[in-house]
Structure formats: C-alpha cells, structure tokens
Amino acid sequence: MGAHDEQDKHTSAPSESPLSSCSPSLPLVLFVCDSNSARSVACEHIARQKYGEGFAFSSAGLTSKYERPKANVVDALKRQCGIDASQASCRLLSVVLRSASPGLIVMLCCEPDALCERVPSSELPASVRVVSLPLPGPKDVGDDDTFIQIVQRAIEQDLPAFLKSVSSQRDPHAC
C-alpha cells in the first residue's frame, strides 16, 4: 500500500455533521457516488467554484468506506483548479438526508433507479429530482489530473441543464 492508500483508509466512523456550508435560501444540489471519496467530492467543489452564487452544493456516498476524500483527488483538485478540499469529510447519504432537503440529486455512479433501490422513498424529499451524470472514477481513468479534467468538463457541459431544471421543476419524484 502506498502512502496515499494508508491516508485514505478511515479509522473511525464517517463524519455525520450537518451540512454547514449549505445556505437554506439556495437550492441544494447533492452529488452522490459510492463512497463520497472522489467523484462526488470533486463535483461538489468544482460546481461550488463555478456556480456557487445561485446554488448550494454538497456530496454524499451510498456507503461509508472513508472518513476523508482520497488524498490524490484532493491534491489534483488543488493542482488543476486551485481548490482546497483538504478539510472535506466523507458523508453518508442517509445522514445527509436527515439534515438537508436537496432539490436535485446527481447520481454519478449509477442510474437514478438504483437510488430508489438503496434508499427508502420515505427518506427522499417529495420534490427532489434525481438525475444521472455517469462519471468514471480515478482508478478507471488512471491519472488524477485527467480525472479532474473529466469532472470539470462534465460540470461545465452537463450540469447547467440540470441546474436550470431545479428552478423550474415542481413535480415530486416518485420511486
């Protein structure tokens, strides 16, 4: 195991603190992936940097494998985007949903139906819209900087249509 691998493994339960960076007056966009250690964290921080004036952004994982995002992803965010994500913590989706009510959930690792299979519909806000933005993980890409560039392109090219739909979408999401 490399130094980053050791640093990536958590030694305690994932952080279960409320979403302190989310403004209650802004629509919340929640990026969700498997463990909230790479894809969702990168999307959250890049989206906040680009679109943070009109939306609140956060991220969560379907499972809890880590306490902190992977160090190689944090380092690549700093190199590629000038974003300091060193204080980020990994959050579990079920915990986030107890303290926040997202208007949009962006699934990065699976289709929206998979969310309904893993999370009871009673835990999802009635008006949430769930969309899919499939992204490869850093291991799939093989290079951390290229991974961040792929995430940046997706945030710049695909996210605006989803953000626009949050403002106009009023139909409840049914699982």
C-alpha positions in Angstrom: 0.0 0.0 0.0 1.3 3.5 -0.9 1.3 6.5 1.4 -1.9 7.8 -0.1 -3.7 4.4 0.4 -2.9 4.4 4.1 -4.1 8.0 4.4 -7.3 7.2 2.5 -8.4 4.4 4.9 -10.5 5.7 7.7 -10.0 4.7 11.3 -13.3 5.9 12.7 -16.9 6.4 11.5 -17.6 8.9 8.7 -18.4 12.4 9.7 -22.1 12.8 10.5 -22.1 16.6 11.0 -24.8 18.7 9.3 -24.1 20.4 6.1 -22.7 23.6 7.5 -21.7 25.0 4.1 -25.2 24.9 2.6 -27.4 28.0 2.6 -31.0 27.3 3.4 -32.0 30.1 0.9 -30.3 28.4 -2.1 -31.5 25.2 -3.8 -29.3 22.3 -2.7 -27.6 20.1 -5.3 -26.3 16.9 -3.9 -23.7 14.8 -5.8 -23.9 11.1 -4.9 -21.5 8.3 -5.6 -20.4 5.0 -4.0 -18.3 6.2 -1.1 -18.1 10.0 -1.3 -14.3 9.9 -1.7 -13.5 11.0 -5.2 -16.2 11.7 -7.9 -18.8 13.3 -5.7 -16.3 15.4 -3.7 -14.7 16.6 -6.9 -18.1 17.5 -8.4 -19.2 19.3 -5.3 -16.1 21.5 -5.1 -15.8 22.3 -8.8 -19.6 23.1 -9.0 -19.4 25.3 -6.0 -16.4 27.2 -7.5 -18.3 27.7 -10.8 -22.0 28.0 -9.8 -21.8 28.8 -6.1 -23.6 32.1 -6.3 -27.0 30.6 -7.1 -26.9 27.1 -5.6 -25.6 25.2 -2.5 -23.6 22.1 -3.3 -22.8 19.1 -1.2 -21.9 15.5 -1.7 -22.6 12.1 -0.1 -21.9 8.4 -0.6 -24.2 5.4 -0.7 -21.8 3.6 1.6 -19.2 4.7 4.2 -15.7 3.5 3.4 -13.7 6.6 4.2 -13.6 9.5 6.7 -11.8 11.9 4.3 -11.7 12.1 0.5 -8.8 10.3 -1.2 -5.6 12.4 -0.9 -4.7 12.0 -4.5 -8.1 13.6 -5.5 -7.7 16.4 -3.0 -4.2 17.1 -4.4 -5.4 17.0 -8.0 -8.2 19.5 -7.2 -5.6 21.8 -5.8 -3.3 21.5 -8.8 -5.9 21.6 -11.6 -8.5 24.0 -10.1 -6.8 25.8 -7.2 -9.5 24.3 -4.9 -8.5 23.4 -1.3 -10.6 20.4 -0.3 -8.3 19.3 2.4 -10.9 19.9 5.1 -13.7 18.0 3.3 -15.1 14.9 5.0 -17.0 12.0 3.6 -20.7 11.9 4.3 -23.2 9.1 4.2 -26.3 9.8 2.1 -28.8 8.6 4.8 -27.2 11.0 7.3 -27.2 14.0 4.8 -30.9 13.4 4.0 -31.8 13.7 7.7 -30.3 17.2 7.9 -30.9 18.6 4.4 -33.5 18.6 1.7 -31.9 18.6 -1.7 -33.8 19.9 -4.8 -31.5 17.9 -7.1 -29.6 14.6 -6.5 -27.0 13.9 -9.2 -26.1 10.2 -9.3 -22.5 9.8 -10.5 -22.1 6.0 -10.2 -25.4 4.5 -11.2 -28.8 5.3 -12.6 -31.5 7.2 -10.6 -33.5 3.9 -10.1 -30.5 2.5 -8.2 -31.0 5.2 -5.6 -34.6 4.1 -5.1 -33.4 0.5 -4.6 -30.9 1.6 -1.8 -32.8 4.5 -0.1 -36.5 4.2 1.0 -38.6 6.7 -0.8 -39.8 8.0 2.6 -36.2 9.3 3.2 -36.2 11.3 0.0 -37.7 14.8 -0.1 -41.0 14.7 -2.0 -39.9 17.3 -4.5 -36.4 16.1 -5.2 -35.3 15.4 -8.8 -32.8 12.6 -9.3 -30.7 12.6 -12.5 -27.7 10.6 -13.7 -24.3 12.0 -14.7 -22.2 8.9 -15.0 -18.5 9.6 -14.4 -15.5 7.3 -14.3 -13.6 7.0 -11.0 -10.0 8.0 -10.8 -8.9 4.3 -11.0 -10.9 4.0 -14.2 -9.1 7.0 -15.8 -5.6 6.1 -14.4 -4.4 9.6 -13.9 -5.7 12.0 -11.2 -5.3 15.2 -13.3 -7.1 13.7 -16.2 -9.9 12.6 -13.8 -10.3 16.2 -12.6 -10.4 17.5 -16.1 -13.2 15.0 -17.0 -15.1 16.1 -13.9 -14.6 19.8 -14.9 -15.9 19.2 -18.4 -19.0 17.3 -17.1 -19.7 20.2 -14.6 -19.3 22.8 -17.3 -21.2 21.0 -20.1 -23.8 18.8 -18.4 -24.6 20.4 -15.1 -26.2 23.7 -16.3 -29.2 21.9 -17.8 -29.8 20.1 -14.6 -29.4 23.3 -12.6 -31.9 25.1 -14.8 -34.4 22.2 -14.3 -34.1 22.6 -10.5 -35.5 26.1 -10.7 -38.4 25.1 -12.9 -39.1 21.6 -11.6 -42.0 21.3 -9.2 -43.2 17.7 -9.8 -42.4 15.3 -7.0 -40.0 12.5 -7.6 -41.6 9.1 -7.1 -39.5 6.0 -6.6 
